[in-house]
Amino acid sequence: MAFDPNTLIGVLEEENVHYVIIGGAAATAHGSSYPTDDLDILYERSAENYERLAKALSQLNPRLRDAPSGLPLRLDASALGKGFNFTLETDFGNLDLFGEIEGVGRYEDAAAGAAPVTLWRHEGVQIVGLSDLIDAKEAAARPKDKKVLTELYALQSERAKGRAGAQAQDRCPEKHGAGEDPETEAS
């Protein structure tokens, strides 16, 4: 299963799911050189959005990651409302759904500081703000997050000095498994 963020984002956008991209894909959009092989999203927890998200997921053939093969999974609006975080494998790569993340909070908290960008040919995609991404990575404190944090701190420092600007850019899309230029630029 190849990671195809273009399709994952396209389906979410087509169904008008309310979400903010977090994790490695957001780090990439902010300028990180570390590759990512999944898409992490913080989704709005509302009845309407559960319906939209369930419709999007039905097009992706989701399975619980690291679960026994053939384990039945029903991700309808009711299940999404009762659950919180879901780590999924889809026909287009790994997709992690978060109802809340430590260091940032819920969708509404992240959306307040999110930046709309063009990412993998999709305009207006919301990515978590750099400060919030740093807060989330610090709170997670995993070894892989600590590696990325050094680079994110440098990006934040450059932006504060005005050298990097406020634009989120993907500097090396080929490293991220997409197999195509995401045409990332700030909106």
C-alpha positions as CSV (number, residue, x, y, z in Angstrom):
1,M,0.0,0.0,0.0
2,A,1.6,3.2,-1.2
3,F,1.1,6.5,0.6
4,D,-1.1,8.7,-1.6
5,P,-1.9,11.9,0.4
6,N,-3.3,13.5,-2.8
7,T,-6.2,11.0,-2.8
8,L,-6.7,11.0,1.0
9,I,-6.9,14.8,1.1
10,G,-9.0,14.9,-2.1
11,V,-11.7,12.6,-0.6
12,L,-11.8,14.6,2.7
13,E,-12.1,17.8,0.7
14,E,-14.7,16.4,-1.7
15,E,-16.9,15.4,1.3
16,N,-16.3,18.8,3.0
17,V,-14.9,17.2,6.1
18,H,-13.9,19.8,8.7
19,Y,-10.3,19.0,9.8
20,V,-6.8,20.3,10.3
21,I,-3.7,18.5,9.2
22,I,-1.3,17.8,12.0
23,G,1.7,15.6,12.4
24,G,4.3,14.9,9.8
25,A,2.4,16.2,6.8
26,A,2.0,19.6,8.6
27,A,5.7,19.6,9.5
28,T,6.4,19.0,5.8
29,A,4.2,21.8,4.8
30,H,5.9,24.1,7.2
31,G,9.3,23.3,5.7
32,S,10.5,20.2,7.5
33,S,12.8,17.9,5.5
34,Y,11.7,14.8,7.5
35,P,9.6,12.4,5.5
36,T,6.1,11.2,6.5
37,D,4.3,8.1,5.5
38,D,0.8,8.9,6.9
39,L,-1.7,11.6,7.2
40,D,-2.8,12.8,10.6
41,I,-5.9,14.9,11.0
42,L,-7.6,16.6,13.9
43,Y,-11.3,16.4,13.0
44,E,-14.3,18.5,14.2
45,R,-16.4,16.5,16.6
46,S,-20.0,17.4,15.5
47,A,-22.9,15.2,14.2
48,E,-22.7,16.9,10.8
49,N,-19.0,16.3,10.5
50,Y,-19.3,12.7,11.6
51,E,-21.6,12.1,8.7
52,R,-19.2,13.8,6.2
53,L,-16.2,11.9,7.6
54,A,-18.0,8.6,7.5
55,K,-18.9,9.2,3.9
56,A,-15.3,10.0,3.1
57,L,-14.0,7.0,4.9
58,S,-16.4,4.7,3.1
59,Q,-14.5,5.6,-0.1
60,L,-11.1,4.7,1.4
61,N,-11.7,1.1,2.6
62,P,-10.5,1.7,6.1
63,R,-9.1,-1.0,8.4
64,L,-7.9,-0.7,12.0
65,R,-4.1,-0.6,11.8
66,D,-2.3,-3.4,13.6
67,A,-5.6,-5.3,14.1
68,P,-6.1,-8.9,13.0
69,S,-6.9,-9.2,9.3
70,G,-10.6,-9.5,8.6
71,L,-11.7,-7.8,11.8
72,P,-15.0,-6.1,11.0
73,L,-15.0,-2.3,11.2
74,R,-18.0,-0.1,11.1
75,L,-17.0,3.6,10.9
76,D,-20.4,5.3,10.6
77,A,-21.4,8.6,12.1
78,S,-22.4,6.9,15.4
79,A,-19.1,5.0,15.8
80,L,-17.1,8.2,15.0
81,G,-19.2,10.0,17.7
82,K,-18.6,7.3,20.3
83,G,-14.9,7.0,19.5
84,F,-12.2,9.6,19.6
85,N,-8.9,8.5,18.0
86,F,-8.6,6.0,15.1
87,T,-5.4,4.7,13.6
88,L,-6.4,3.4,10.2
89,E,-4.9,1.7,7.2
90,T,-6.6,2.6,3.9
91,D,-6.2,1.7,0.3
92,F,-4.3,5.0,-0.1
93,G,-2.1,4.8,3.0
94,N,-2.3,5.3,6.7
95,L,-4.8,7.8,8.0
96,D,-4.9,8.7,11.7
97,L,-8.0,10.5,13.0
98,F,-7.7,12.5,16.3
99,G,-10.6,14.1,18.2
100,E,-8.1,15.9,20.4
101,I,-4.3,16.1,20.7
102,E,-2.2,16.9,23.7
103,G,-0.6,20.3,23.5
104,V,-3.2,21.7,21.1
105,G,-6.7,20.5,22.1
106,R,-9.6,19.9,19.8
107,Y,-10.3,20.9,16.2
108,E,-11.6,24.3,17.1
109,D,-8.4,25.1,19.0
110,A,-6.2,24.1,16.1
111,A,-8.4,25.7,13.5
112,A,-8.1,29.1,15.2
113,G,-4.3,29.2,14.4
114,A,-4.4,27.1,11.2
115,A,-3.0,28.2,7.9
116,P,-4.8,27.5,4.6
117,V,-2.4,26.2,2.0
118,T,-2.4,24.5,-1.3
119,L,-1.2,21.0,-0.5
120,W,-0.9,18.1,-3.0
121,R,-2.9,20.1,-5.5
122,H,-5.7,20.9,-3.1
123,E,-6.3,24.6,-2.3
124,G,-7.4,25.9,1.1
125,V,-6.3,22.8,3.0
126,Q,-5.9,23.7,6.7
127,I,-2.6,22.9,8.4
128,V,-1.9,23.4,12.1
129,G,0.0,26.5,12.9
130,L,3.7,26.1,13.5
131,S,3.5,27.0,17.2
132,D,0.7,24.6,17.8
133,L,2.6,21.9,15.9
134,I,5.6,22.4,18.1
135,D,3.4,22.3,21.2
136,A,1.9,19.0,20.0
137,K,5.3,17.5,19.3
138,E,6.6,18.6,22.7
139,A,3.6,17.0,24.4
140,A,4.0,13.8,22.5
141,A,7.7,13.6,23.4
142,R,8.3,10.5,21.2
143,P,11.9,10.0,19.9
144,K,10.7,10.7,16.3
145,D,9.1,14.0,17.5
146,K,12.2,15.1,19.3
147,K,14.2,14.8,16.0
148,V,11.6,16.9,14.1
149,L,11.4,19.4,16.9
150,T,15.0,20.6,16.4
151,E,14.1,21.5,12.8
152,L,10.8,23.1,13.7
153,Y,12.5,25.3,16.3
154,A,14.9,26.5,13.7
155,L,12.0,27.2,11.2
156,Q,10.2,29.1,14.0
157,S,13.3,31.1,14.8
158,E,13.9,31.9,11.1
159,R,10.3,33.1,10.7
160,A,10.6,35.2,13.8
161,K,13.6,36.9,12.3
162,G,11.7,37.4,9.1
163,R,14.1,35.3,6.9
164,A,11.7,32.5,6.2
165,G,8.5,34.5,5.9
166,A,5.1,33.2,7.1
167,Q,4.6,30.9,4.1
168,A,4.4,27.1,4.5
169,Q,6.3,25.3,1.9
170,D,7.0,21.7,1.0
171,R,10.7,21.6,0.1
172,C,11.0,18.1,-1.0
173,P,7.7,16.3,-1.9
174,E,9.3,13.3,-3.5
175,K,10.7,12.2,-0.1
176,H,7.2,12.0,1.3
177,G,5.9,9.1,-0.7
178,A,3.4,11.1,-2.7
179,G,5.3,10.5,-6.0
180,E,4.3,13.9,-7.3
181,D,4.8,17.6,-6.6
182,P,2.3,18.7,-4.1
183,E,2.5,22.3,-5.3
184,T,2.5,23.6,-1.8
185,E,2.2,27.3,-1.3
186,A,0.6,29.6,1.2
187,S,-2.8,30.9,0.3
